[in-house]
Amino acid sequence: MPQKEESFDKFVEELQQEIIDKEINDFNEYIVDLFHNPKNWGKPSNFTISHSYLSPRKKTMEFYLTIKNGIIEKANFFTDGCGATVATGSQTTLLLEGKSVEYAEKLKTEDIENALHGLPEDHKHSLDLAVTTLRALIEKFKKNRD
């Protein structure tokens, strides 16, 4: 019986590696790492403002920002989208932390895509989802501040 378990474990390990290799071929190592190990994932216990957006594709992106003196100290996200959307949300939060609200307001899809080292055409919708959500959040923040 132990031989069968070892053989099954080896099969699973090889299959997992094949899947990761295909993902890297379809995307790149950086994106694959971000969607398997997202940074700043989930709703934090304390934040200044959040906003959620449901895209026409029926995928949600939500950002949570902790802002002090106009600087984004912490950025978190949640999405129910695909792996590319997880990577995009994660990368967006990495770009925001330590930056001003004005920087966040001007962030473009190209900025996120460049930081991801490219994104296949059929997954660029995740960039639009992130930027649309972020812009609505910043608008909400500015309204609440005034």
C-alpha positions as a printed Julia matrix, in Angstrom:
146×3 Matrix{Float64}:
   0.0    0.0     0.0
   2.73   2.58    0.74
   4.08   2.14   -2.81
   0.67   3.03   -4.28
   0.46   6.13   -2.05
   3.95   7.24   -3.09
   3.1    6.67   -6.74
  -0.16   8.63   -6.38
   1.65  11.47   -4.56
   4.24  11.57   -7.36
   1.45  11.67   -9.97
  -0.27  14.57   -8.15
   3.02  16.47   -7.81
   3.79  16.04  -11.51
   0.27  17.1   -12.48
   0.5   20.22  -10.31
   3.8   21.12  -11.94
   2.29  20.64  -15.42
  -0.53  23.02  -14.5
   1.91  25.64  -13.19
   4.1   25.27  -16.29
   1.05  25.85  -18.53
   0.03  28.9   -16.48
   3.56  30.34  -16.81
   3.44  29.7   -20.55
   0.04  31.45  -20.81
   0.98  34.37  -18.52
   4.41  34.77  -16.9
   6.1   33.65  -13.68
   5.35  36.92  -11.87
   1.61  36.78  -12.59
   1.41  33.08  -11.7
   3.15  33.76   -8.39
   0.73  36.62   -7.6
  -2.36  34.55   -8.27
  -1.07  31.61   -6.26
   0.32  33.84   -3.5
  -1.63  37.1    -3.64
  -0.37  40.08   -1.67
  -2.79  42.17    0.42
  -5.67  39.72   -0.09
  -8.83  40.09    1.97
 -10.73  42.59    4.05
  -8.6   44.1     6.81
 -10.02  44.69   10.28
  -9.45  48.43   10.04
  -9.48  50.7     6.98
 -10.44  54.24    5.98
 -12.61  53.52    2.96
 -13.64  50.68    0.68
 -15.49  50.28   -2.56
 -16.82  47.29   -4.45
 -17.66  47.14   -8.14
 -19.49  44.42  -10.08
 -18.34  44.36  -13.69
 -20.5   43.62  -16.73
 -18.78  40.2   -16.7
 -20.32  39.64  -13.23
 -16.94  39.7   -11.45
 -16.38  41.78   -8.34
 -13.35  43.77   -7.27
 -13.2   45.41   -3.88
 -10.45  47.66   -2.56
  -9.88  48.69    1.06
  -7.57  51.64    1.69
  -6.1   53.01    4.89
  -5.33  56.65    4.21
  -3.57  59.09    6.53
  -2.69  62.66    5.57
  -3.41  61.94    1.91
  -1.08  58.92    1.79
  -2.26  55.35    1.24
  -0.6   53.49    4.09
  -2.24  50.14    3.41
  -4.18  48.71    0.46
  -6.09  45.43    0.41
  -8.38  43.8    -2.13
 -10.83  41.01   -2.72
 -12.11  39.6    -6.0
 -14.12  36.63   -7.17
 -12.47  36.86  -10.58
 -10.0   34.62  -12.38
  -6.33  34.18  -11.54
  -5.36  37.14  -13.73
  -7.84  39.3   -11.83
  -6.36  38.16   -8.51
  -2.88  39.06   -9.79
  -4.16  42.42  -11.06
  -5.82  43.28   -7.73
  -2.7   42.26   -5.87
  -0.41  44.3    -8.13
  -2.69  47.33   -7.85
  -2.43  47.29   -4.06
   1.36  47.0    -4.3
   1.45  50.05   -6.56
  -0.75  52.07   -4.19
   0.93  51.55   -0.83
   2.99  54.55    0.23
   1.59  56.68   -2.58
  -0.69  59.72   -2.49
  -4.41  59.73   -3.21
  -3.57  61.87   -6.26
  -1.25  59.12   -7.54
  -4.03  56.54   -7.1
  -6.46  58.77   -8.94
  -4.13  58.89  -11.97
  -3.22  55.18  -12.03
  -3.88  53.74  -15.48
  -4.42  50.24  -16.79
  -1.06  50.5   -18.58
   0.72  51.16  -15.27
  -0.68  47.98  -13.76
  -0.06  45.93  -16.9
   3.56  47.13  -17.06
   4.09  46.16  -13.42
   2.69  42.71  -14.25
   5.13  42.41  -17.19
   2.24  42.1   -19.64
  -1.13  40.41  -19.64
  -2.73  38.33  -22.43
  -5.34  40.2   -24.46
  -8.18  37.96  -23.25
  -7.45  38.91  -19.62
  -7.05  42.68  -19.95
 -10.6   43.1   -18.66
  -9.11  42.58  -15.19
  -7.13  45.81  -15.62
 -10.31  47.73  -16.41
 -12.03  46.18  -13.39
  -9.23  47.29  -11.07
  -9.02  50.85  -12.42
 -12.8   51.32  -12.51
 -13.08  50.16   -8.91
 -10.16  52.31   -7.79
 -11.47  55.46   -9.49
 -14.9   55.04   -7.9
 -13.25  54.52   -4.51
 -11.14  57.69   -4.85
 -14.2   59.68   -5.93
 -16.09  58.37   -2.89
 -13.13  59.27   -0.63
 -12.93  62.82   -1.99
 -16.71  63.33   -1.56
 -16.56  62.12    2.04
 -13.54  64.31    2.77
 -15.23  67.54    1.58
